[in-house]
Amino acid sequence: MSQDSETESAFMEATYRALCEHGYADLTMQDIADETDKSKATLHYHFDGKAELFREFLAYLNEDFTDSVADPGGDTPAEQLIRLLETVLETPADGTDQQFNTAFLEIKAQAPYRDGYREALDSFDGHLHSEVRSLVAAGVDAGQFPDDTDPDHVANHVLTYIHGTWTRSAAVGSEVDALRDGLVDYVESLLADDVEVPVADHGGTESGTDDDANDGDEGGQGTDEVTA
């Protein structure tokens, strides 16, 4: 990695830390520089201003997200889908997710007014939709989901639920862990009657599919749990 690339990567990590501490609206270029051993002048050398820096930051987040979900684990499409959702809604032990969710909600609110923000967010959504859709389609082919399961419908629902989880977490402090479990329950409710997928219990054990999970309709209990 070149020195310029290392410096820009350091600024991306500093932007994350500064966002968690200050939020988007009050964040200054000096705040970001203060999170590094670099000067504000060096930051401006690499990025013209806050808008350009955040376009790059969103691209950085998108690349990091793509890497994090590239291999979610699991032996079957349904298990891989559940592992993917657990990864996307994983909550760091240090609690920074709540701070970052709040700041990221502010960034999303800027998307209609800032060139490049909406495109970056669309790229994130498109990748996640494609991953979920592909796993559901593979699960249908493998007999894990009924033949009439619509991969696009499931992917749209999952995407809306995830965005709603982040919004509720930021706006009213809803517990991401509980909402994540609701999304896993929704996926379980779609499984064919004779299919079970081991689901990680975040208390440290694993359990099979809950017998009651398959009693719901395609909307599952996730539909009413969260709205974006």
Secondary structure, DSSP 4 states (H G I P E B T S, - for coil): --HHHHHHHHHHHHHHHHHHHH-STT--HHHHHHTSSS-HHHHHHH-SSHHHHHHHHHHHHHHHHHHHTS----SSHHHHHHHHHHHHT---TTSHHHHHHHHHHHHHHTTTTSTTHHHHHHHHHHHHHHHHHHHHHHHHHTTSS-TT--HHHHHHHHHHHHHHHHHHHHHH---HHHHHHHHHHHHHHHS-TT----EE-TTS-EE---GGGGGS-TTTTHHHH---
